[in-house]
């Protein structure tokens, strides 16, 4: 059933503003309130100076429908003189550490088996710093929380700075560091210009691979999926190709759970209606042999997942289709092709830029938070020192 998107969000009752400014923060806790926020959230997202697919109402609400379950929902809504200036959806996720149940406050969108980047609040233009400060201070007042765990934040985000400062000012232990390194391509005006900027060996490889595929399979065609009525067929085929490719390589893969499939199926249908979905396809012999699953927002294309038929590995269908996707993105006038998280050689070979996301984690002064710090930070570090190995990346 489609979510209720009627604009039924009502003004807040008069209340004293939170200390530190004229912005009051309201907490919403019901899924119905989440649904009803759609019109205002969409408006704010469109107006915001910085926004991503991952903090859009579409992405966040679809995630909550699939992964939220009975976990406590807290949507923070910042209002200034009755106008909405910030939205931040979080929830309380309980996890065991050394036999202790630890209550972690997390972004909606984290904690499932799909990995978003660029999370954080949606903020009104011109009010980013004030709204971020109000939301950060309000987060620290969420009850039944031991650890404030926020990952995959833009390091230049005013929210990351506001949260770190608010936690330190409240006397909480706080840590912040690199979460992910993300490769991207700054796109030039033309495909030829992109190729010319590559090392000669890489440029020749891209051209030869496409020529070989087309010579071996003269009827092959590249296209972007644009049929909403048959979108489920493309989604099912993407899942098959992705699993087949990684099973052949002997590696774990996505599209492995019912939740993952349900989430991305619903999301892709919603994104296609908004014009944000890009499913780049390669058809050989009347069958889809490779699919690259991307989003497009604000002149940026984000590469989410891909799959190809390993039976056609001799003509490199995945790599050739990726080249087509980049060429198409340039043709649409996009400025960036973003590979999102994950360290893979092909990303490094094609990218001409990198960016980072960060985590901010703060700890309440209680035994549950200490058990979590001990399990996630101190024990792995002590073990590394004893064995002479590098300190591992913290798996929050």
N, C-alpha and C positions, 0 to 999 in steps of 0.2 A: 504494500500500500504506500502511495506517495506521502511524504511527510506534510503536515499542515504548515503552510507558509503564509497564512493570513497574518497581516500586521497587527497582532493583538498585544504587543508589548505596551504596557501602561506606565505612565510616569510614576516615579517613586514617591512614597509619602515623605513629607518634610521630616528631616532628621538632622542632627548636628553633623557637620562634615568631619571626616577623619582628620586627625591632627596633621598639619603640614600643608594645608591648602583648601581650595574650594571644591575639590573633586571628591564626591562620595562614591563608595563602591558597594554595590549590591551583590549578594550571593544568590544564584539560582541553583536549584538542586533537582528539579524534575525534568525527565526527558521531554515532556510536553512543552516546557519552557524553552528547552534547547530548540525544538522544532519551530516554535513561535518566533524565535530570534532571527529567522532567516532573512526577512526583508531588511532589517536594520543592519545585520551583519554583512549582507551582500553590499549594501550601500557603503558602509564604512570600508569594506575591503576594496571596493572600486576607487574610493577617494584617497585611500592611504598612500603615503609617499613610498612606502616599502610594503610589499605583500607577496606571499607565495601561494602556490596551489595548496600547500600543506596546511596553511592556517585559514583557508577558505571555509565557509560554512559547509559546502558540499563535501569536502574531504573529511572534515572533523565530525560532522553529523553521521556520515556513512560509517566512519570508524566506530563511533559510539554505538550505533545500532548493532554492529556485528560483534565487537569486542568488549563493550562496556559491561554487559551483564548486570549483576546486582551491586557492582562496586559503587561506592559513594561518589556522586557527581557534584562538582562545585564549579559553576561558571561565574566568573567575576566580571561584573559589568560596571564600568566607570562612567559616571555622569557628571557633567558640569553645567549647572543651571538648567537641568532637564535634558540636555543634549548628550547623546552617547559619544564618548571620546575614547573608549577602549573596551575590548572584550578579550578575556583570557579563560579558556576552558581547561580545567584540571580535574583530577580525580584522585582518590585515595586507593592505593594498591598495596596490599599486605603481602609481605614476603618473609620467609624464615631466614634467620641468620644465627648460626650457633645455637639452634633450638629455640630462638626467641622470635616471636611474631613482630615484625617491624612494619610500621605504617608509613608508607612513602607517598608523598604528594608529587604527582607527575603531570606532565602535559597530556591531555587527550591526544591520542595518536601514537604514543609510545607505550611499549609493554606488550604489544601483540607480535605476530610473526610477519609483519610488514614494516619496513624501515623508512620513515620520513626524514627529510632534512628541513632546515629553515623553519623551525617552529618558534612560537612566541606569540605575544598578543597582537591583535589588529589595533592600530592606533590612529586617531584622527590627525590629519595633516596640521602642522603647526602646534599641536598639543602633545607631541610624542613624549617629551621629557617629563612633563607634569603627570600625564596619564600613566606612564610606565612607573614612576615613583609611587603613585597612589596604589597601583595594582601590586607592586612589589611589597609594600608595607601591609596591604590587606592579605596577601598570601601568608605572611608570617603569623596571621591571626586565625588561620584555619585550624579548627579544633581536631583532636585525634590524629595528630601528625607527629612523627618522630624525625623523619628525614625529608628534606625538601630537595627533590631530585629532578633537575631540569637539564636535558641534554639537547644537542643538535640546534643550538642557538647561533645565529649570526654573531660573530665576535664584535662587530661594530654596532650591534643593536643597543639602543639606549636601555632596553629592558635588562640585558645581561649586566650592564653597569649598575643599574638601579637595584637589581636584586642582590648583587654582591655587596653593594654599599648598605642596603637595608639590613641584611643579615649580620654584617659586621657591627653596625650601629646597635643592633639588638643584643650583641654579645654572643652570637652563635658562632661556633666553629664553621668555617666556610672554605671550600676549595673550588678552584676553577682552573680548567686546562683545556687543551686541544681534545676535541671529541673525534672529529673526522677530517681528513684531507680530501678535498673534492677537486677533480680536474674539470676544466671546461675549455671551450674554444670560443675565442672572440671572433665572430664571423665577419669576413670581409664582404664587399659588395657583390662579388661574383664567385662562382665555383672555380673558374680559372685562377683567380687571385688566391683562393684558398690553396689550390694545388701548388702554385708557384712559391708559396711561403713554406712549403714542406721541404725537407731534405730530398735530394734527387732520387735516392733509393726508395723512399717512402712514396713519393709522387709516382714513380714508375710502377711500383707495386700496386697501387690503387687502380691505375689505368689498365694495367695488364690483367688484373683479377677480373675487372668488369668485362673486358674484351673477351677473356677466356670463357666466362660464364655465358655470354651472349653467343659466342661461336659454338659452344657445346650444346646450348639449348636455344636455338634461334627464336622460338616462340615465347621466351621468358618475358615477363613484364613486371615493372615496378609501379606501385600505385599506393595512394593513401585511402584507407577504408572510409567510405562515406555513406554506407547503407545502414541506418539505424535499425531497420526491421530485421536484418540478418546479422546484427552485431554479435549475438550470442554464438553464432557459428565461428566467427573470427576469434572470440575469446576462448572458446573450447579448443580451437586449433592452436592458439598461442600456448595454452597450457600443455598440450600434447607435445609440441615442438620443444618447449623449454625443458620438460621432464626428460624427453628422449635424448636431448643433447647432453644434459648433465649426467644422466644415468650411464650413457655411453662413456663419458669421461670418468665415471666412478666417483662422482662428487655429489654432495647434497644439493638440493634444488628448492626453488620456490614453487608455488602452485601445488603444495604438497598436502594442504589441509583444507577441510571444507570451509573453515572460516576465511582463509586467504582467498579462496575462489569466490565466496559470497561477497566479500568486501570489494574485490577488484571488479567483479561483474557489475555490482550496483554502482560503483564509482564510475566505471567507463560509460555506462548508459547516461549517468548524470552529466559527465563531462562532455559527451558528444552533443547533448542538447545545448550546452553552453558554448560549444565551439572550441573547447579546450583540449580535446582528445586528438592525438595523432597516432594512428596505427599504420606504420609503414609496412608494406607487404611486398613479398617477392613470390610470384606465381610461376611455376614450371610444370608443364604438362597438365595444365588445368587444376593443379593442386597448390595450396600455399605451402611453400618450402621454408620460408623464413618470415618472421614478424618482429618488428621492433616497436615497443610500446612506450609512447612518449606523451607528455603534456606540453601545451603551449600557453603561456601567459606573459603578457607585457613584453613581447618581442624576445622572449627566451623560450627555448625548447628544452625540456627536462627528460632525459632518457631513463625510464623506470625499469624496464625488463626487456628481455629478448629471448627468442628461441629460433632454432633452425633444425632442419632435418639432417642428421649426421650421415645419412645414406648419400647425400650430395656434397659431402665434405671436400671432395676433389675440386669443386669449383667455388669453395669458400662462400657459401650463400649468406652467412651472417655478416661477414666483413663487407661483402659487396653491398648488401642492403644498408648497412650502416653508412657507407659512402653516399648512397642515394638519399638517406634521411638527412645527412648534413647538406647535401646539394639542394634538397627541397626546402630545408630550413632557410638557407641563404636566399632561395628564390622567393620565399614569402616575405623577405625583408627583415628577418630576425637578426638580433645582434649577438646572441649567445646560444651555444649548444652546450648544455650542462650535463655532465655524466653522472651527477649525484654521487652518493657514497660508494665505496668499494675500490680497492687497489687492484687494477688489472693493467697488464702491459699495454694493451691496445689503447687505453685511455691516455697513458703517458706518451705514447707515440704520436697521437693525434692532437693532444691538447696544446694550447699555447698560454695557458694560465691555470693557476690553482687558487683555491680559497679554503678557508677552514671554518669548521663549526666548533663550538665550545660547549662545555658543560659547566653548570654552577650547582654545587651540592652544599647544603647547609644542614647542620645537625643540632637537634634539641639537646639540652644537657640532661639526658636521662639514660638509663641502662640499655634501653632498646636501641637508641641511636649509637651508643658506644659499642654494642655488640655488632652492629652493622659496619661501623668504621673498622673494627677489629677484623671482621671477616673479609671485607672488600679492599681495605687499604693495607693494614699493618701485617697481617699474616702472610699475604703474597709477597710483600717487600722483605720480610724476615726470611722467608723460604728462599727467595732469590739470592740474598746475601750469603746464606749458608751454603748454597750450591754453586755460587759464583756465576750465576746466570743474570741476565738483565732483568730489571724489575718489569713485570708484565704490564700490559695495558689493563687498566682497571675496568672490569666488567661490572658496571653498576647494576 
